[in-house]
């Protein structure tokens, strides 16, 4: 019986060892690498969103300009898949990890795993709640939420009835954009409905249909990203109501919609610039240079009026 117990314990240890995140010796980061020797692992929350596609392209373009290799993985908005993706990147011997978290809390375990192996982590657009991150490259999401709220107050006046479409629960961008919006809305607007649509266009449409049915007198909606805003506009158009829609990101579809007089505005980010700056930050960290805890990327409010001014 004792021999059987010892055997089972030995097998358990072998199994746990096989499941370790430790990469082979040749794959462990060496540090102080030249840019053309650097292998970047990029984990994106989803490539089913034009904003994150542009961010990925920013990473790839800057990496190519510096002669770096990039391995890209798509989490498909699945936090568990993203953790597995990051583990795979570690096994492939990446020198630095660029992570755009699906869930800021869930990704913490993967960040801590990278920390234990000495692999620097840079987060893009969204933060990680735990673990050591060299820097966060992001727009000021809270400020962007405030910009959206101020715009609606300016157009509709104080006390206007508005709705809010929230992003993926647990994502730092959802919390920060919502917090910024409510910094203004809680004092100057009447938020009569607030529901998540997970940063998704189809969910934005379906959720907005439900909100309109329950709140036929709303005057505007703030969506935490352009995909939800575009879906919300479809629902509003089908209902025949006149409701202002403000999004967040500044993707091409949203800009076109604003030019056509459909969406009212978007708080525009610069996703390609986020990707570019993240690559530069990763290279700096690997070369022993100091980087700021947060690298901000400017925002701007895009409206039909501002588009017309630009064209003139």
C-alpha positions as CSV (number, residue, x, y, z in Angstrom):
1,X,0.0,0.0,0.0
2,X,2.9,2.4,0.9
3,X,4.5,1.7,-2.4
4,X,1.3,2.6,-4.2
5,X,1.0,5.9,-2.3
6,X,4.6,6.7,-3.2
7,X,4.1,5.9,-6.8
8,X,1.0,8.1,-7.0
9,X,2.8,11.0,-5.4
10,X,5.7,10.7,-7.8
11,X,3.3,10.7,-10.8
12,X,1.6,13.8,-9.4
13,X,4.9,15.6,-9.1
14,X,5.8,14.7,-12.7
15,X,2.4,15.9,-13.9
16,X,2.7,19.2,-12.0
17,X,6.2,19.7,-13.4
18,X,4.9,19.1,-17.0
19,X,2.2,21.8,-16.4
20,X,4.8,24.4,-15.2
21,X,5.0,27.6,-17.1
22,X,8.8,27.3,-17.1
23,X,10.0,27.5,-20.7
24,X,13.0,25.5,-21.8
25,X,16.4,27.1,-21.0
26,X,16.9,28.3,-24.6
27,X,13.6,30.1,-24.5
28,X,14.2,32.1,-21.3
29,X,14.8,35.9,-21.7
30,X,18.4,36.9,-21.8
31,X,18.1,40.7,-21.3
32,X,20.1,43.5,-22.8
33,X,19.1,42.5,-26.4
34,X,19.5,44.5,-29.5
35,X,16.1,45.5,-31.1
36,X,16.7,43.1,-34.0
37,X,17.0,40.2,-31.6
38,X,13.8,40.9,-29.7
39,X,10.8,38.6,-30.0
40,X,7.5,40.2,-28.9
41,X,4.5,38.3,-27.8
42,X,1.2,40.3,-28.4
43,X,-2.0,39.1,-26.8
44,X,-5.1,41.0,-28.0
45,X,-8.5,40.8,-26.3
46,X,-10.2,40.4,-29.7
47,X,-9.5,40.9,-33.4
48,X,-13.2,41.1,-34.1
49,X,-13.0,44.8,-33.4
50,X,-11.5,47.4,-35.8
51,X,-9.9,49.3,-32.9
52,X,-7.8,46.4,-31.8
53,X,-7.0,45.4,-35.3
54,X,-5.5,49.0,-35.7
55,X,-3.7,48.6,-32.4
56,X,-2.2,45.3,-33.6
57,X,-1.1,46.9,-36.9
58,X,0.6,49.6,-34.9
59,X,2.6,47.0,-33.0
60,X,3.5,45.1,-36.2
61,X,4.5,48.2,-38.1
62,X,6.8,49.6,-35.4
63,X,8.3,46.1,-34.7
64,X,9.0,45.7,-38.4
65,X,10.6,49.1,-38.5
66,X,13.0,48.1,-35.7
67,X,13.6,44.6,-37.1
68,X,11.7,42.8,-34.2
69,X,9.7,39.6,-34.5
70,X,6.1,39.6,-33.4
71,X,3.8,36.6,-32.4
72,X,0.2,37.6,-32.2
73,X,-2.6,35.7,-30.4
74,X,-6.3,36.6,-30.3
75,X,-8.1,35.9,-27.0
76,X,-11.6,36.3,-28.7
77,X,-12.8,38.1,-25.6
78,X,-12.3,34.9,-23.5
79,X,-10.3,35.6,-20.3
80,X,-9.4,31.9,-19.9
81,X,-8.2,31.6,-23.5
82,X,-6.1,34.7,-23.0
83,X,-4.3,33.2,-20.0
84,X,-3.6,30.1,-22.0
85,X,-2.4,32.2,-24.9
86,X,0.1,34.0,-22.7
87,X,1.4,30.8,-21.3
88,X,2.0,29.6,-24.9
89,X,3.8,32.8,-25.7
90,X,6.0,32.2,-22.7
91,X,6.8,28.7,-23.9
92,X,7.8,30.2,-27.3
93,X,10.5,32.2,-25.7
94,X,9.2,35.8,-26.1
95,X,11.4,38.5,-24.7
96,X,8.6,40.9,-23.8
97,X,4.8,40.5,-23.5
98,X,2.4,43.2,-24.8
99,X,-1.0,42.4,-23.3
100,X,-4.4,44.0,-24.1
101,X,-6.4,42.4,-21.3
102,X,-9.9,41.0,-21.8
103,X,-10.4,41.1,-18.1
104,X,-8.1,43.2,-15.9
105,X,-8.5,40.9,-12.9
106,X,-8.2,37.5,-14.6
107,X,-5.1,38.4,-16.6
108,X,-3.2,39.1,-13.3
109,X,-2.2,35.4,-12.9
110,X,-0.6,35.4,-16.4
111,X,1.2,38.7,-15.6
112,X,2.6,37.2,-12.4
113,X,3.8,34.1,-14.2
114,X,5.7,36.3,-16.6
115,X,7.1,38.3,-13.6
116,X,8.4,35.1,-12.1
117,X,10.4,34.3,-15.2
118,X,11.7,37.9,-15.6
119,X,9.7,38.6,-18.8
120,X,8.7,42.3,-18.9
121,X,5.0,43.0,-19.4
122,X,3.5,46.1,-21.1
123,X,-0.3,46.5,-21.1
124,X,-2.2,48.2,-23.8
125,X,-5.5,50.2,-23.5
126,X,-6.5,48.2,-20.3
127,X,-4.5,47.6,-17.1
128,X,-3.9,44.5,-15.0
129,X,-5.0,44.6,-11.4
130,X,-2.1,42.6,-10.0
131,X,1.4,41.7,-11.0
132,X,4.3,43.9,-12.1
133,X,3.6,45.8,-15.3
134,X,6.4,47.9,-16.8
135,X,4.0,50.5,-18.2
136,X,0.4,50.9,-19.3
137,X,0.0,52.6,-22.8
138,X,-3.4,54.0,-22.9
139,X,-5.7,56.9,-23.5
140,X,-7.1,58.6,-20.4
141,X,-10.3,56.6,-20.4
142,X,-11.8,58.5,-17.5
143,X,-11.2,61.8,-19.2
144,X,-12.8,60.5,-22.3
145,X,-15.9,59.5,-20.4
146,X,-16.0,63.0,-19.0
147,X,-15.7,64.5,-22.5
148,X,-18.7,62.4,-23.6
149,X,-20.8,63.6,-20.7
150,X,-19.9,67.2,-21.2
151,X,-20.8,67.0,-24.8
152,X,-24.3,65.7,-24.0
153,X,-24.8,68.4,-21.4
154,X,-23.8,71.0,-24.0
155,X,-26.2,69.7,-26.6
156,X,-29.2,68.7,-24.5
157,X,-28.9,70.8,-21.3
158,X,-28.9,69.7,-17.7
159,X,-31.4,67.0,-16.6
160,X,-31.6,65.3,-20.0
161,X,-32.6,61.6,-19.9
162,X,-29.8,59.4,-21.2
163,X,-28.8,55.8,-21.3
164,X,-25.4,54.1,-21.0
165,X,-24.1,51.0,-22.8
166,X,-21.3,49.5,-20.8
167,X,-18.4,47.4,-22.1
168,X,-17.0,44.1,-20.9
169,X,-17.5,43.7,-17.1
170,X,-14.1,43.6,-15.4
171,X,-12.3,45.5,-18.1
172,X,-10.5,48.6,-16.8
173,X,-11.7,50.6,-19.8
174,X,-15.3,49.8,-18.8
175,X,-14.7,51.0,-15.3
176,X,-12.8,54.1,-16.2
177,X,-15.0,55.3,-19.1
178,X,-18.1,54.7,-16.9
179,X,-16.5,56.6,-14.0
180,X,-15.6,59.5,-16.1
181,X,-19.1,59.7,-17.7
182,X,-20.7,59.6,-14.2
183,X,-18.4,62.3,-12.9
184,X,-20.5,64.6,-15.2
185,X,-23.8,62.7,-15.6
186,X,-24.5,62.1,-11.9
187,X,-24.6,65.9,-11.4
188,X,-25.9,67.2,-14.7
189,X,-27.8,64.4,-16.5
190,X,-30.5,61.8,-15.7
191,X,-29.1,58.3,-16.4
192,X,-32.4,56.3,-16.7
193,X,-30.8,53.0,-18.0
194,X,-27.4,51.4,-17.8
195,X,-26.7,47.9,-19.3
196,X,-23.7,46.0,-20.6
197,X,-23.3,45.1,-24.2
198,X,-19.8,43.8,-24.0
199,X,-18.2,46.1,-26.5
200,X,-20.1,44.2,-29.3
201,X,-22.1,45.8,-32.1
202,X,-24.8,43.1,-32.2
203,X,-25.2,43.2,-28.4
204,X,-25.4,47.0,-28.7
205,X,-28.3,46.7,-31.1
206,X,-30.2,44.2,-29.0
207,X,-29.6,45.9,-25.7
208,X,-30.6,49.3,-27.1
209,X,-33.9,47.8,-28.4
210,X,-34.7,46.7,-24.9
211,X,-33.7,50.1,-23.4
212,X,-35.9,52.0,-25.9
213,X,-38.9,49.8,-25.1
214,X,-38.5,50.5,-21.4
215,X,-37.5,54.2,-21.8
216,X,-39.2,55.7,-24.8
217,X,-38.4,59.2,-23.8
218,X,-34.6,59.0,-23.6
219,X,-32.7,61.7,-25.5
220,X,-29.2,60.3,-25.9
221,X,-27.0,57.2,-25.3
222,X,-23.3,57.0,-24.4
223,X,-21.7,53.8,-25.5
224,X,-18.3,52.8,-24.1
225,X,-17.1,52.0,-27.6
226,X,-18.0,52.6,-31.2
227,X,-19.1,49.1,-32.0
228,X,-21.9,49.3,-29.4
229,X,-22.7,52.8,-30.5
230,X,-23.2,51.7,-34.1
231,X,-25.4,48.8,-33.0
232,X,-27.4,51.2,-30.8
233,X,-27.9,53.6,-33.8
234,X,-29.3,50.7,-35.8
235,X,-31.9,50.0,-33.1
236,X,-32.7,53.7,-32.8
237,X,-33.2,54.1,-36.5
238,X,-35.5,51.1,-36.6
239,X,-37.6,52.5,-33.8
240,X,-38.1,55.8,-35.6
241,X,-37.0,57.8,-32.6
242,X,-34.6,60.8,-32.5
243,X,-31.8,59.8,-30.0
244,X,-28.3,61.2,-30.0
245,X,-25.5,58.5,-29.9
246,X,-22.0,59.1,-28.6
247,X,-19.3,56.4,-28.9
248,X,-15.7,55.9,-27.9
249,X,-12.7,54.9,-30.0
250,X,-12.9,56.8,-33.3
251,X,-12.9,53.8,-35.6
252,X,-13.4,54.2,-39.4
253,X,-17.0,53.1,-39.3
254,X,-17.9,55.5,-36.6
255,X,-16.2,58.4,-38.3
256,X,-18.0,57.7,-41.5
257,X,-21.3,57.4,-39.6
258,X,-20.7,60.8,-38.0
259,X,-19.9,62.4,-41.4
260,X,-23.2,61.0,-42.7
261,X,-25.1,62.6,-39.8
262,X,-25.9,59.3,-38.0
263,X,-23.8,59.0,-34.9
264,X,-23.5,62.3,-33.1
265,X,-19.9,62.0,-31.8
266,X,-17.1,59.7,-30.7
267,X,-14.2,60.2,-28.3
268,X,-11.4,59.2,-30.7
269,X,-8.4,57.3,-29.6
270,X,-5.2,56.6,-31.6
271,X,-5.0,52.8,-31.5
272,X,-2.0,52.6,-33.9
273,X,-0.1,55.0,-31.8
274,X,-0.9,52.9,-28.7
275,X,0.6,49.9,-30.5
276,X,3.7,51.9,-31.6
277,X,4.4,53.3,-28.2
278,X,4.0,49.9,-26.6
279,X,6.7,48.4,-28.8
280,X,9.0,51.3,-28.0
281,X,8.4,50.9,-24.3
282,X,9.0,47.2,-24.4
283,X,12.3,47.7,-26.2
284,X,13.4,50.4,-23.7
285,X,12.7,48.1,-20.8
286,X,14.7,45.3,-22.3
287,X,17.6,47.7,-22.8
288,X,17.5,48.8,-19.1
289,X,16.0,52.2,-19.7
290,X,13.4,53.7,-17.4
291,X,9.8,54.1,-18.6
292,X,6.9,56.0,-17.0
293,X,4.3,53.9,-15.2
294,X,1.7,55.2,-17.7
295,X,2.3,56.4,-21.2
296,X,-0.7,58.6,-22.2
297,X,-2.0,58.8,-25.8
298,X,-4.1,62.0,-26.6
299,X,-7.9,61.9,-27.1
300,X,-10.1,64.2,-29.2
301,X,-13.9,64.6,-29.5
302,X,-15.0,64.0,-33.1
303,X,-18.3,65.5,-34.2
304,X,-19.9,66.3,-37.6
305,X,-18.9,69.9,-37.0
306,X,-15.2,69.1,-36.2
307,X,-15.1,66.8,-39.4
308,X,-16.4,69.7,-41.5
309,X,-13.8,72.0,-40.0
310,X,-11.0,69.5,-40.8
311,X,-12.2,69.1,-44.4
312,X,-12.2,72.9,-44.8
